[in-house]
Amino acid sequence: MEESLNINNKNIDFTIKNEKNVIKVGLDDQQYVCNVAMLGDQLTAKSDNDHKLIDYFQDKDSHIIWIDDEEYIIKEINLVYEENILSEENVVAPMPGVIKEILVTSGESVEQGETLIILESMKISNELKASKKCTIKNVLVKVGDQVGGSDLLVETE
Amino acid sequence: MASLECRKKRILVANRGEIAIRITKAIKELGYVAVGVYSDIDENSPHLFFADEAYHIGPSEAAKSYLNIDKIIAISKKNNIDAIHPGYGFLAENSNFAKIVEENNFIWIGPPYKVMYDAGDKLRARKLAQKAGVPIVPGASLEKGSNPIEQANELGYPVLIKASGGGGGKGMRIANNDKELIDSIDVAKKEAEASFSDPTVYLEKYILDPHHIEIQIMADNFGNYYYFPERECSIQRRYQKIIEESPSTTINREKAKMMGEAAVSLAKEVGYRSAGTVEFLVDKDKNFYFLEINARIQVEHPITEEITNIDLVESQIKMAFGNKLLLNQKELNKPVGHAIEARVYAENPSNNFMPDAGIIKHYKRPSNAGVRIDSGGNKGAEIPIYYDPIISKVIAKGSDRKQALVRLYNALSGYHIYPIKTNIKFLMNIIKHSHFANGTYNTKFIDTHFEELSPITNNNTPLAIACYYYLNKVTSGGGLTSSENKMEECWTFLKNFRG
């Protein structure tokens, strides 16, 4: 079966087959065959003579899988797509913080690179700027608001 | 009054996070009552659950809570506190706070405020070091009427312009020639004024690619002074230490002894008591120069505890209550094995190390032999945006350096935190780097090798896909159902945890 997933922010195409507890993954013309099972709150993976114990966490729109010293954040591609659309059009908090200053109001038109909002996080001030010339449609926060990473702050058009 | 005699001593910990937990545990081990404090956002923070009692001290902003002297004193009076431990950061090096604590008849678990005042000013500390016969970096004080260009040329370029009032790289500039010197002095003064309310700056000769090596000292109220094996703290990013080890791979035992003795002479000169640290720069010819005194317990104190078997925090408390500290200096000069610490920060290496914050949904800590984790994080706990982004410290001990390094690497590899971004992978890449592994690094290491420390490998992508497929499609009852259950469990837990 042809499939694709977003893994660590990259879209990856692969084939997958499941035969009697054995999962076969085809990636870059290579076949990878392994047997995955549950052990307590972890996974085990057996492939040839290689046995691995794997830690994982299932979040609402992503799976996080830790193998050896690597971390894999895996998402369905359609979920990633929606997030990107959102961030291109509007101003989103790049990290959690507190709104220190709002320099624009609704209806105002701004130039590319103009500072819209100052967000403070752990004593560091971050100037959030307009990515292109646009009009401010809606400011969704006020000074003093605490916001989460990737929260929508300003809608533009 | 007999009942008062048996009353257990009550110690307030004026801090939060991993260091508050560390100190709280020490207080309870000694059989005293540990009292915690918290701001609004910390009302369910892990440090409170280790304390015997905990009291609210104000809003989330540090200035209104953990830095609010009046409130902390009022809470201490109201709750019959005997002594106050400040930890590190916040009010730990505020000599005015120490003075107020003592004036209100509480015991201050730290050095005398007069010593903190002297140590807090770099120019004053340099003068005291000179008086104690401790080598200082050649410098000039830029007093009124002096000519900075003349002074800089006498020292020889490049020179550093430094703020007398503080550290952390604020108010600090490098000048390579007369023009840069004149341009930078004003900028440095302004920055110093803004950061430390003191515009005083001075010049120091710029030591090329130095090592940052520090000596832990301890002094009781009876004139007993001790120095501990050195800590090598040259792995720094933007003047912040991130990996420390003891002993150093740079200096030998003889040099360590010389630095230790110098640190103790300075401690005697300033009348130091309690635990403290004297920081030195060491140049490529192994000359050492006094840098500053840190009048508090340091973030990196555990590596010293691991190689000497002495609990520094317990000793601080005992000394503050007037106990003698009886140690054997000769034994202290012989560290047992090797210890190394890595600081885990909530910061995103792929976004210029910007701090990250939020609720930890997944927290799996390693449990390897020889590994100690001093942590302020846990599943369901919040990393607030208001404070220092340190989550924990991973400390590994080995019979030799190689074993300690392998243990630290494996521990970091098994330390999984989500969705908060951390510097764990970056720390692992440092430990793996050949210059770090063979011990030939100085304070320029991270800047020099930054590109090599950043890559993230994806060698197990097919297996990751197989695991994803298994979790989503293969597990009986449908992977998605089980994943929904898991999320629900998680949120129920969080709700309960946060009250």
Contacts between the chains, C-beta under 8 A, distances in Angstrom:
chain1	res1	chain2	res2	distance
A	5	B	465	6.8
A	5	B	468	6.8
A	7	B	458	7.4
A	7	B	461	6.4
A	7	B	464	6.6
A	7	B	465	7.5
A	8	B	456	7.3
A	8	B	458	6.4
A	12	B	461	6.7
A	12	B	465	7.5
A	14	B	462	7.4
A	14	B	465	5.8
A	16	B	465	6.9
A	16	B	466	7.9
A	16	B	469	5.6
A	18	B	469	7.1
A	18	B	473	7.2
A	18	B	474	6.4
A	23	B	466	4.3
A	23	B	469	5.8
A	23	B	470	6.3
A	23	B	474	7.5
A	25	B	462	4.3
A	25	B	463	7.8
A	25	B	465	5.0
A	25	B	466	5.3
A	25	B	469	7.7
A	27	B	461	6.4
A	27	B	462	5.0
A	27	B	465	7.2
A	30	B	462	7.3
A	32	B	462	3.6
A	32	B	463	6.8
A	32	B	466	7.1
A	34	B	463	6.2
A	34	B	466	5.3
A	36	B	466	5.6
A	36	B	467	5.8
A	36	B	470	4.1
A	36	B	474	7.3
A	38	B	475	7.0
A	43	B	467	5.6
A	43	B	470	7.0
A	43	B	471	7.6
A	45	B	463	5.8
A	45	B	466	6.9
A	45	B	467	6.7
A	47	B	463	7.2
A	52	B	463	7.3
A	54	B	463	7.9
A	54	B	467	6.0
A	55	B	364	5.6
A	55	B	414	7.8
A	55	B	416	5.3
A	56	B	467	6.5
A	56	B	471	6.6
A	57	B	361	6.8
A	57	B	362	3.9
A	57	B	416	7.7
A	57	B	418	5.4
A	58	B	471	6.6
A	58	B	483	4.1
A	58	B	486	5.3
A	58	B	487	6.8
A	59	B	361	6.6
A	59	B	418	7.4
A	59	B	419	6.8
A	59	B	487	7.3
A	60	B	487	5.9
A	63	B	467	7.9
A	63	B	468	5.3
A	63	B	471	6.1
A	63	B	472	7.4
A	63	B	483	7.9
A	64	B	362	6.9
A	64	B	416	7.9
A	64	B	418	5.1
A	65	B	464	5.0
A	65	B	467	4.9
A	65	B	468	6.6
A	66	B	416	5.0
A	67	B	460	4.2
A	67	B	463	5.8
A	67	B	464	6.1
A	67	B	467	7.6
A	68	B	413	7.1
A	68	B	459	7.6
A	68	B	460	6.3
A	69	B	409	8.0
A	69	B	412	7.8
A	69	B	413	4.0
A	69	B	425	7.7
A	69	B	428	6.0
A	70	B	456	7.5
A	70	B	457	6.1
A	70	B	458	6.5
A	70	B	459	6.7
A	70	B	460	5.7
A	70	B	464	8.0
A	71	B	416	7.5
A	71	B	425	7.3
A	72	B	458	7.4
A	72	B	460	7.4
A	72	B	461	7.3
A	72	B	464	4.0
A	72	B	468	8.0
A	74	B	464	6.6
A	74	B	465	7.7
A	74	B	468	4.9
A	94	B	351	7.0
A	94	B	354	7.1
A	95	B	348	7.4
A	95	B	351	7.4
A	95	B	354	5.4
A	95	B	355	6.8
A	95	B	356	6.0
A	95	B	357	7.2
A	96	B	356	7.2
A	96	B	357	4.1
A	96	B	358	5.6
A	96	B	385	5.2
A	97	B	357	7.6
A	97	B	385	5.4
A	98	B	385	6.4
A	120	B	385	7.9
A	121	B	354	7.2
A	121	B	355	5.5
A	121	B	357	6.8
A	121	B	385	5.1
A	122	B	355	3.9
A	122	B	357	7.2
A	122	B	385	5.9
A	122	B	386	7.3
A	122	B	387	7.1
A	122	B	388	7.2
A	122	B	389	5.4
A	124	B	354	7.2
A	124	B	355	6.6
A	126	B	354	7.5
A	146	B	385	7.0
A	148	B	358	6.4
A	149	B	356	7.0
A	149	B	357	7.6
A	149	B	358	6.6
